[in-house]
Amino acid sequence: MDGVSGTAFFYAAKLVWMLAVPSSALTLLAGLGMLMGLRYPQAGCWMTLIGVLGLLICGLGPVGRALAVPLENRFPVFVDDGQPITGVVVLGGSERPDVTAARGQPALTQAGERLMALADLSRRYPQARIVFSGGSGDFERPSLSEADVVRMVLPQIGVDPARVAFEAASRNTAENAALSRALARPGPGERWLLVTSALHMPRAMGSFVAAGFPVIAYPVDYRTAGTVQWTRPFARVSEGLEMTDAALREWIGLAAYRLTGRIDALFPGPAS
């Protein structure tokens, strides 16, 4: 599948992102500038100024939306054409295994629409197979996986856990695709839906194509209205920084996946 081992890629990707995430990198730059200013006032002043301006521009300006909109608009909203659906694959990423383990009840992130879609699709397509794919993206395996959290959630949203096949070993999107294919064993002509956040859909679809698992995009968890809205600032700096971080992570992920052969195109899109 690629020229870099899965484990090496996993750790390298985590380390690179820890350094590259804009909200952290710009804050660190501003802080280092203040310290450097004690000895090199001019250089320190410039570093601090760049860091602070970067935080304000990414936090209040349209940077996050400008990065996110092309990703979210890449695949259209799914429209049921009446043809049978063989199965549904739902990717993890909306679960908080660490908080769940500590509190004893399932905790979710703002991407909880993925599980809402799972419940909805399980009722709309009662004969369809359901696969949930999600292990853990942490450096150390937590006591609970994303799949464990979902097992706890399903009865609360009216889905029998026995209806769902769980894949709990994946650590990233490429492994989601490969391990889901091994679990689902899709046959020729079958139609499978892939549920994940719209922001993540291009990388997810590219990974499933590369893994030999043809799927139909079912994007959820939209963060934008579909346009950049250049003149509309974010209400909070944290809101803009969060979107900038999330969108830039996907663009870096697309580049890394393309360079290492995990996807076949830099910006996967709908088949022509």
N, C-alpha and C positions, 0 to 999 in steps of 0.2 A: 504493500500500500504506500510506503514512503521509504525514504533513504535514512531517516532518523528513527531510532527506536522509540516506541511509545513512551517508555518511562523517562528517557532523556528529554524528549520533547515536552512532556508534562511539566517536569521541574524547570526546564529552561523557560517555558512560557510563563510560569508563575513568577519567576524571578524577574524577567523582563518587564512584566506588567506592574510589579510592585514598584519599579523604578520609573515607569513611563506614565502611570496614571496621572492625568493633569492636575487634579486637585491636590495630590500629595507632592508632585514634582514642583509645582509653582509655589506652594507653601514652603517647601524645603529651600527653594531658591531664595525666597524673600528672607527666610531666617538666616541662611548662610551669608546673605548680603549684609545683614545687620551685624553679624559677627565680624565679617571681613572689614566692615567699615571702621572698626576700632583701630585697625592698622593701615588699611588702604581706603581712605574715605571715598575717593571718587569711584573706584571699582565697586566698593560695597554699596554705594548709593545707587549705581546703575543696576546692580543685581536685585536690590530690594525693590526698586521702581518697576523693573520688568516683572518680577514675581507678583507684586500687588496689582499692577495693571492687568496682567494675565488672568489673575483670579477674578477681577471685576469684569473683564471682557467675556470670559468663559461663563461667569456666574450670572451676569445680567444681560449680556448680548445674545445674538442669534446663533452663536457658534454651535451649541448643542443641537438645535433644531436643524441647522444646515447640514450637520453630519448625520442626523437621525432620519430625516425625511427620505432621502434616496434609498436607505435600507428598508424602511417601512413600506415604501411604495413599490418595491421591486416585485412583489408577488401580490396579486389581487385577493380580495376577500373571497372565500370559497362560496360558490353558488351551486346548490344541489341541482344536478341535471336529470335526476330520476334514475340514473344507473346505479346498480348495486354497489355497496361498499363492503369490501372483504374485511377490512380491519382498520384500526386506528392506532397510531403510535404517538404517545404523549411524552415529551421530553421533560426531565426534571429541571429544576432551577427556581421553583417557586416555594421551596421548602427550607426550613431552618432546623436542621437536625440537632445542632448544639443547643438551641433554646428549647426544642421539644424534649430532649433528654433531661434538661435541667428542670423544666416545669411540669413534665408529665402530661402535657397536652399538645396537640399539633400546632406548630407555629409556621406561618406562611409569610412570604414577601409580597411586594406589590404585583408580582407576576402570577397571582392566584387565579387569574382568568384561565390559565392552562388547565387547572383542575375543574373549573366551572365548565369548560369545553368538554372535558372527559365525561362529566356527568351528563351533559346535554347530548353528546353524540352516542353515549351508551343507550340512551332512551330512544333517540331517533333511529338508530340502527341496531335493533335488539339482537340480530343474528351476527353482527360484526364481532370479530376478535378485537380485544383491547390489550395493548402492550404499553406498559409504563417503563421508561428507561431513565434511570438516575441512580448513581452510586454516591460519590463524593468528590468534590474538586479540591478538598483540603490537602495540605502536605501530609498530615497524619489522618488515618482513617478514624472518623468519630465512632462513638458507640452505636449510633444510628445512621443509616443511609437515607438518602432522599426517598427511596422506595419504602423504607420502614415508616417514614412519616406519612406517606400517601396511604399505606395500609390502615393507619389510624384515622385518616380523614375520610376515606371512602364511605363508611357507614353513616357519617354525619351528612353526606351529600346524596344519600340514597342509592349508593352503588354497592353491590355485593363484591367484596374483595376477591371471591372465588371467580368472578367474571374476568379478572385482570391477570395477565401474565407479567411478572415483575423481572426486570433486568437491573441488578443492583451492583454491578462491578465497574461500570463505566466511570471515567474521570473527566472526560471532555466530550466535545461534540463528535469528533471522529470515532471515538469508542462507542458513543451512543449508536451511531449508524452501524458499525460493524457488528456489535453485540446484539442489536435489535434484529438485524437480518438473520443472525444465527438462531435467535429465539423464534422469530416469526416464520422463517423458511417460506418466504412468499413464492407463489407459483406463477407461471406465465399467465398474463391476462388479468391478474388480480388487481384490485384497486384499493390502495391503502392511503389513508389521510395521515399527514404529519402535523401535529399540533405543537407549536412553540411560539414564543413572542415574535411579533412582526420584525422587530429590530434584529433578531437572531436568525430569521428565516433564510436569508441568502446563504449564510455559512452552513446552516443545517441542511438545506436542500442540496448544496454542493457536496456535502459529506455523504449523504445518502446515495446520491448518484454515483459517486466514486466507489462506494461500498457495494454497488450492484443491487441496490434496493430502490426501485422506482416508486416514488410516493407523490401524492398531490398535496400542495401546500394548504394548510389551514391556519393562517396567521391570527393571533390573538394578542391581547396585552399591548394595544397601541399606546404610545406615549405622546404622539403629535396629532394635529388635526389634518395632516397631509400636506401642509404648506409651511414654508420657513417662517413666515410672519416677521419679516425683517425689522419692522419698526415697533414690535411688541416686546418689551423687556420681560424677563422673568420676575416674578413677585419676590423671590428670595434668591440670594447668591447660591445657597446650597442646592436649590432646585436646578438652576442652570448647570452647576458643576456636576451634579449627579447625571444629568442627561449627556453632558459632554464626555464624562468618564465612560458611560455605558456605550455610547455610539463609537467613540474612538477605539474602545476595546474591540468592537466588532470589525472595524476597518483594519486594525492591526492583526486581528485573528484571521481575516480573509487573506491578507498578504502572507502571513506565516504559513497558513494552510496551503496556499498556492505554491510557495517556495519549497515546501517539503512534500509536495505531491498528494496532499490529503484532499484537495479539490482540483477539478480539471480546468477551472476558469477563475480569474481573479474576482469577478463579480457575478456569481451564478444568477441566472434569471429563468423565467418561464421558457419552456421549450417552444421553439418557433413552429 
